[in-house]
Amino acid sequence: MEQESTRQLKVAKQIQKDLAEMIRARGMAAYGGAMVTVSGVKMTPDLSGAKVYVSIFPSAKAAEVLKTLEDEKGRIRGDLGRLVAKQLRIVPELTFFLDDSLDYVEHIDELLKK
């Protein structure tokens, strides 16, 4: 696997912080009462794309929340563009993915209890 550059990591961290703040500001009601956390961002080498990993609680609402995020992708990218306009030449194309590592941890806990 290719090592991410320092620039990629810095941009990813900034985008993660900005998106987390934007999602928090919208409130849980905007996402059907689910708590949405931006758990990670991976940038493409040319910084034109961002894979955004979101953790959703309760996980039963995951599909609904991901659909909302996809539907709002244009607006979210526009808002992000206003925040990062000074630092980035292009606003990255956002792709949302479900980070189900919490479900995995929960599943392992269940197995260990048995």
C-alpha positions in Angstrom: 0.0 0.0 0.0 1.2 3.5 -0.9 2.3 5.7 2.0 0.2 8.9 2.3 2.2 12.1 2.0 2.4 14.6 4.8 0.3 17.0 2.8 -2.4 14.3 2.3 -2.5 13.6 6.0 -2.7 17.3 6.9 -5.5 18.0 4.4 -7.4 14.9 5.5 -7.1 16.0 9.2 -8.4 19.5 8.4 -11.3 18.1 6.3 -12.2 15.6 9.0 -12.3 18.5 11.6 -14.3 20.8 9.3 -16.8 18.1 8.3 -17.2 16.9 11.9 -18.0 20.5 12.9 -20.5 21.0 10.0 -22.3 17.7 10.9 -22.4 18.6 14.6 -23.7 22.1 13.8 -26.6 20.6 11.8 -27.7 18.6 14.8 -28.9 15.0 15.3 -32.4 15.9 14.1 -31.0 16.4 10.6 -29.9 12.8 10.6 -33.0 11.2 12.0 -31.9 11.4 15.6 -28.7 9.5 14.9 -25.3 10.5 16.2 -22.9 11.0 13.3 -19.1 11.0 13.9 -16.5 11.6 11.2 -14.1 8.9 12.2 -11.6 9.4 9.4 -10.8 10.9 6.0 -8.4 9.5 3.3 -7.3 11.8 0.5 -6.4 10.8 -3.0 -2.7 11.6 -3.9 -3.8 14.7 -6.0 -6.1 15.9 -3.2 -9.1 15.9 -5.6 -11.0 13.2 -3.7 -11.8 12.4 -0.1 -13.1 9.2 1.3 -15.0 10.2 4.4 -15.6 7.5 7.0 -18.6 8.1 9.3 -19.6 6.2 12.4 -23.3 6.2 13.1 -25.1 5.4 16.3 -27.5 3.7 16.6 -26.2 1.5 13.7 -29.8 0.7 12.7 -30.0 4.2 11.2 -26.8 3.8 9.2 -28.4 3.3 5.7 -30.8 6.3 6.3 -28.0 8.6 7.4 -25.7 7.6 4.6 -28.5 8.3 2.1 -29.0 11.8 3.7 -25.3 12.5 3.5 -25.2 11.4 -0.2 -28.3 13.5 -1.0 -26.6 16.5 0.7 -23.2 15.9 -0.8 -23.3 19.0 -3.0 -24.3 21.3 -0.3 -21.8 19.8 2.2 -19.0 20.2 -0.5 -20.1 23.8 -1.1 -19.9 24.6 2.6 -16.6 22.8 2.9 -15.3 24.8 -0.1 -16.0 28.1 1.8 -14.0 26.8 4.8 -11.0 25.5 2.9 -10.9 28.0 0.0 -7.7 29.6 1.3 -5.8 26.3 1.7 -6.9 24.2 -1.2 -6.9 24.9 -5.0 -9.8 22.4 -5.5 -12.4 21.3 -3.1 -12.2 17.5 -3.0 -15.0 15.3 -4.3 -16.6 13.6 -1.2 -17.5 10.0 -1.0 -19.1 8.8 2.3 -18.4 5.3 3.7 -19.7 3.6 6.8 -17.1 3.0 9.5 -18.5 -0.1 11.2 -15.5 -0.7 13.4 -17.7 0.1 16.5 -20.1 -2.7 15.4 -17.1 -5.0 15.0 -15.9 -4.2 18.5 -19.4 -4.8 19.9 -19.6 -8.1 18.0 -16.2 -9.2 19.4 -17.4 -8.2 23.0 -20.5 -10.4 22.5 -18.4 -13.3 21.4 -16.0 -12.9 24.3 -18.9 -12.9 26.8 -20.1 -16.3 25.5 
